[in-house]
Amino acid sequence: MSTQFVRQPNPHPATGEVRNAILANPGFGVHFTDNMISIDWTGDVEKGNGQWENPRLEAYGPIALDPSAAVFHYGQEIFEGLKAYRHEDGSVWTFRPEANAARLNQSAERLALPALPEETFVDAVRELVSTDEKWVPSGDGESLYLRPFMIATEPFLGVRPSRQARFSVIASPAGNYFGTVEPVDIWLSRTYARAGKGGTGSAKCGGNYAASLIAQMEGDAHGCSQVLFLDHERDDAIEELGGMNVFFVFKDGRVVTPELTGTILEGVTRRSIIELAKERGLQVEERRFTLDEWREGKASGELTEVFACGTAAVIAPVRRLVSNDEVIGNEDDQPGEVTMSLRQQLLDIQTGRVEDTHGWLTRLA
Ligand SMILES: *Cc1c(COP(=O)(O)O)cnc(C)c1O
């Protein structure tokens, strides 16, 4: 049985005029729909008990929490990111939500937060999107970005897993990412790591992002919009960007992406690209890939394309890797053929322009 949400929708939703003005130029993550979902949990993760209660749809707005709520002090927070796409017939769909639901629970386990039934995750997303359906843009490349998250809400300063938590979903219209596919320059952080062995690198938690911001500032100062993190402890193996996974395409048809070692976040986009690349007969290798290989591959011409991927940007071609010591890649490098066609294929599946042969789409409205 699907989750029954108590519905107290926003009594003052945005007027059509206001909404259309926002949808004409949504940007990313700055405007939010009229409503949000929340579900509260009480229990004890150490004892393995607990209960999700009071699933509700209510007006998007500030949440009141006790200043001693655990999330403010010990950072017990996890999140997800997925999108709703409007298809040509007006229907609204999302992409592999069960993968996000499963990943939320993996993150929850690592951060000592409670698991949420996967159906409840999908029900919550559907409840919000079907209610705020008018906020799903219909322009080319536009979508409604969905941000489910879970926070520790118990008012208690002792250091142990919180015995209260809240799961919420908010939604934000997102503009066109694929009108302009500008290749990005990325900064190689030599000073900072985002994850270490045994740490939280494979969990999608706010703390990882907090730790990556200083490196991003370093990158910004060098004209780079993203940061690449390495495993400095070993042989400069490539890990990932602050919020995107990375792929390397070789002239001979090999496609390499760093293996999942526990310090890398497993992207749903990454997983989907691996499947699509294999179906094309490309040889996909999930393995250790080092900075030396990148440099040498570029120098010999064997490495022809580099791209980053994640839900927000789908696939972003990488032009240059910039560090204090060197620059790998050239200023006039153009997005590669494999990069662009995988990108198009993924977008075509998500927006319903080609048949969904993998069963990756779930209808929301
Ligand atoms: C979310 C995220 C990704 C991309 O995951 P998708 O499921 O493809 O959006 C990659 N790396 C990090 C660190 C992330 O947080």
The ligand as an SDF file (V2000), in Angstrom:
LIG
                    3D

 15 15  0  0  0  0  0  0  0  0999 V2000
   25.7670   13.0480   -6.0170 C   0  0  0  0  0  0  0  0  0  0  0  0
   27.2070   12.8490   -6.2870 C   0  0  0  0  0  0  0  0  0  0  0  0
   27.6700   12.3210   -7.4990 C   0  0  0  0  0  0  0  0  0  0  0  0
   26.7840   12.0310   -8.6750 C   0  0  0  0  0  0  0  0  0  0  0  0
   25.7740   11.1180   -8.4060 O   0  0  0  0  0  0  0  0  0  0  0  0
   24.5080   11.0210   -9.3550 P   0  0  0  0  0  0  0  0  0  0  0  0
   23.6610    9.9780   -8.7120 O   0  0  0  0  0  0  0  0  0  0  0  0
   24.9890   10.6310  -10.6840 O   0  0  0  0  0  0  0  0  0  0  0  0
   23.8700   12.3630   -9.3650 O   0  0  0  0  0  0  0  0  0  0  0  0
   29.0350   12.1010   -7.6330 C   0  0  0  0  0  0  0  0  0  0  0  0
   29.8880   12.3990   -6.6360 N   0  0  0  0  0  0  0  0  0  0  0  0
   29.4780   12.9210   -5.4740 C   0  0  0  0  0  0  0  0  0  0  0  0
   30.4730   13.2270   -4.4270 C   0  0  0  0  0  0  0  0  0  0  0  0
   28.1190   13.1580   -5.2550 C   0  0  0  0  0  0  0  0  0  0  0  0
   27.7220   13.6900   -4.1000 O   0  0  0  0  0  0  0  0  0  0  0  0
  1  2  1  0
  2  3  1  0
  2 14  2  0
  3  4  1  0
  3 10  2  0
  4  5  1  0
  5  6  1  0
  6  7  2  0
  6  8  1  0
  6  9  1  0
 10 11  1  0
 11 12  2  0
 12 13  1  0
 12 14  1  0
 14 15  1  0
M  END
$$$$
